[in-house]
Amino acid sequence: MEGRREWGGRSGNETLNDNRKGAEGKAERIIAEELKRLGWTMTDLTLRRKRDPAKLQIASRLRAETMLSVKWLAHRLHMGSWKSAATRLHDCKKRNHGGTNVSML
């Protein structure tokens, strides 16, 4: 087992966990920025509808700037199931030709 830790003394799982923690930290900073921009609190995020255009905008930004899964985004942004969130994000991207402006929803 020790032979696998030749580069930097870290296993692949440890590196993946660190990368995920870094991505989650970045995502939390982006969420805080967006909530501040919108004048929302964390409570507002939970009370808004699953397909709220601002939630979709936040999710689109997170997908563009982080490597986090739609499953993580759906849970964190209170967007319902990850499958329906993925569908809404895909539709949003299609309508806006890849942009993050969701004003058409």
DRENNUTOR-338089 format. One record per residue: x, y, z of N, C-alpha, C, O in turn. Coordinates in steps of 0.1 Angstrom, whole numbers, m for minus. Each point is the difference from the previous one (the first is absolute). Example, Ala and Ser with C-alpha at 12.3 -4.5 7.8 and 13.67 -1.06 7.14 Angstrom:
neast|nnorth|nup|caeast|canorth|caup|ceast|cnorth|cup|oeast|onorth|oup
132|m57|78|m9|12|0|9|12|0|10|0|7
m14|11|m14|9|11|0|m8|11|8|5|11|1
//
This chain:
neast|nnorth|nup|caeast|canorth|caup|ceast|cnorth|cup|oeast|onorth|oup
8|m12|0|m8|12|0|9|13|0|m4|10|m7
15|m11|15|9|12|0|6|3|m14|3|12|m2
m1|m22|m6|5|2|m13|m8|9|m9|5|5|m10
m18|m4|13|m8|8|m9|1|15|4|m5|8|m8
11|m5|19|1|14|4|13|6|m4|7|7|8
m2|m9|m20|13|4|m4|0|15|m3|10|7|3
m20|m1|m8|m1|14|m3|m6|8|11|m12|1|1
20|6|7|m6|9|10|m5|m8|12|m5|7|9
6|m20|m8|m5|m7|12|m15|0|1|m4|m3|12
m3|5|m22|m15|1|2|m6|m11|m10|4|m2|m11
m15|m3|16|m7|m10|m8|m10|8|m9|m2|12|2
m3|m19|m13|m9|6|m9|m13|5|7|m5|11|m4
1|m19|13|m13|4|7|2|13|9|m9|8|0
21|m7|6|3|12|8|0|13|m9|m5|10|3
11|m12|m15|0|11|m9|m14|4|m5|m3|12|m1
m5|m22|m3|m13|3|m4|m8|7|11|m8|9|m3
9|m14|15|m7|7|11|4|14|2|m8|9|2
21|m6|m3|5|14|0|m5|8|m11|m5|12|2
5|m17|m14|m6|7|m12|m15|3|2|m4|11|m3
m3|m21|8|m14|2|3|m3|11|10|m8|9|m1
16|m9|12|m1|10|11|3|14|m6|m7|9|4
17|m8|m12|3|13|m7|m11|5|m9|m3|11|0
m3|m20|m7|m11|3|m9|m12|4|8|m7|10|m4
4|m17|15|m11|4|8|2|13|7|m9|8|1
21|m5|3|3|13|6|m2|11|m10|m6|11|3
11|m13|m15|m2|10|m11|m15|2|m3|m5|11|m1
m3|m22|1|m14|1|m3|m7|7|12|m9|9|m3
13|m11|15|m6|7|11|3|15|m1|m9|9|3
21|m5|m7|3|14|m2|m9|6|m12|m5|11|2
3|m18|m12|m8|4|m12|m14|2|5|m7|10|m3
2|m20|10|m14|1|6|m2|12|8|m10|8|m1
20|m5|10|m1|12|9|0|12|m8|m8|10|3
16|m9|m13|1|12|m9|m14|2|m7|m5|11|0
m1|m22|m5|m12|1|m7|m12|4|9|m8|8|m3
8|m14|15|m10|4|10|1|14|4|m10|7|1
22|m2|0|2|14|4|m5|9|m12|m7|10|2
10|m14|m14|m4|8|m12|m15|1|m1|m6|10|m4
m1|m22|7|m14|0|m1|m7|6|13|m12|2|m1
19|0|11|m6|5|13|m7|m11|7|m9|2|8
13|m15|m10|m6|m11|6|8|m5|12|11|3|1
m18|m11|7|6|m7|11|0|m15|m3|m6|m4|m10
12|m4|18|m1|m14|m2|m14|m5|1|m4|m10|m7
m4|16|15|m14|m3|1|m8|2|m13|m8|m8|m4
12|19|m2|m7|3|m13|3|m11|m10|m8|m3|m8
20|m2|8|4|m10|m9|m8|m13|2|m4|m6|m10
1|3|22|m9|m12|3|m14|3|m3|m8|m9|m4
3|21|5|m14|3|m2|m4|3|m15|m12|m2|m3
22|5|m5|m3|3|m14|m4|m13|m7|5|m11|4
m12|12|m15|m4|m11|m8|13|m7|m6|10|5|m2
m12|m18|m1|11|m8|m5|5|5|m13|12|m1|m3
m21|6|m5|4|5|m13|1|15|m1|m1|6|m11
3|1|22|2|14|1|12|4|m10|10|m6|1
m13|16|m9|10|4|m10|14|4|7|10|m3|m6
m11|9|17|13|4|7|7|m12|5|13|m1|m1
m20|m10|6|7|m12|4|6|m7|m13|11|m5|1
m18|6|m12|6|m6|m12|13|8|m4|9|m6|m5
m10|19|7|12|8|m4|12|m4|9|11|m1|m5
m14|0|18|11|m4|9|5|m14|m4|12|m2|0
m21|m7|m2|4|m14|m4|9|0|m13|10|m7|m1
m14|15|m9|7|1|m12|14|6|2|10|m5|m6
m9|15|15|13|5|3|9|m10|7|12|m2|m3
m18|m6|12|7|m10|7|5|m11|m9|11|m5|1
m19|1|m11|4|m10|m9|11|5|m9|9|m8|m3
m9|21|0|11|5|m9|13|2|8|11|m1|m6
m12|4|19|12|4|7|5|m11|10|11|1|5
m18|m12|m4|5|m11|9|m2|m13|m7|m7|m1|m10
12|m10|16|m2|m13|m5|m10|m8|8|0|m12|0
m8|19|7|m10|m7|9|m11|m6|m8|m4|5|m11
m2|m16|16|m11|m7|m7|m13|7|1|m2|9|9
m7|m12|m18|m13|6|0|m7|m5|13|m8|7|5
11|m19|m1|m6|m5|12|4|9|12|m9|3|8
21|1|m7|4|8|11|m7|14|m1|m5|5|10
5|1|m22|m7|13|m2|m14|m1|3|m6|9|7
m1|m19|m11|m15|m2|2|m2|0|15|m10|6|5
18|m14|2|m2|m1|15|3|14|7|m8|4|8
19|2|m12|5|12|7|m9|12|m3|m2|8|9
m4|m7|m21|m8|11|m4|m15|m3|2|m8|8|m4
5|m20|9|m14|m3|3|m8|0|m13|m10|7|m1
15|m14|m9|m7|0|m14|m7|m13|m3|m3|m3|m11
0|m5|21|m7|m13|m2|10|m11|m4|12|1|4
m17|m11|m11|9|m11|m4|10|5|m9|m1|10|m8
12|m17|8|11|3|m9|m4|m2|m15|5|7|m9
m13|m16|6|m4|m3|m13|m9|12|m6|3|4|m11
m12|1|19|m8|11|m5|8|13|0|m2|8|m9
12|m7|18|9|12|m1|8|m1|m12|3|11|m7
2|m22|3|8|m2|m12|m8|4|m12|5|6|m9
m17|m11|9|m9|4|m12|m2|15|m1|1|5|m11
m4|1|23|m2|15|0|12|7|m5|m1|10|m7
13|m14|12|12|6|m4|3|m1|m15|4|9|m7
m6|m21|2|1|m3|m14|m9|9|m9|4|6|m9
m17|m5|13|m9|8|m7|4|15|1|m1|7|m10
5|m3|21|5|14|2|12|3|m9|0|10|m7
9|m19|6|12|1|m8|m4|1|m15|5|8|m8
m14|m17|4|m5|m1|m14|m7|13|m4|3|6|m11
m11|m1|20|m7|13|m3|9|12|m1|m3|9|m9
13|m9|16|9|11|1|13|m2|m8|10|7|2
m9|m18|m10|11|m3|m8|13|0|8|11|5|m4
m12|m12|16|12|m2|8|2|11|10|10|m1|8
m17|12|m8|2|11|10|m6|m3|13|m7|m11|2
9|20|8|m5|m2|13|m12|9|3|m5|0|11
0|8|m21|m11|8|2|m13|m8|m2|m2|m6|m10
m6|5|21|m12|m8|0|m13|8|0|m10|m5|5
11|17|m10|m12|9|0|m11|m5|m8|m12|4|2
14|m14|m11|m11|m5|m8|m9|m10|7|m10|m3|m5
15|m2|17|m8|m10|7|m12|7|8|m7|m7|6
//
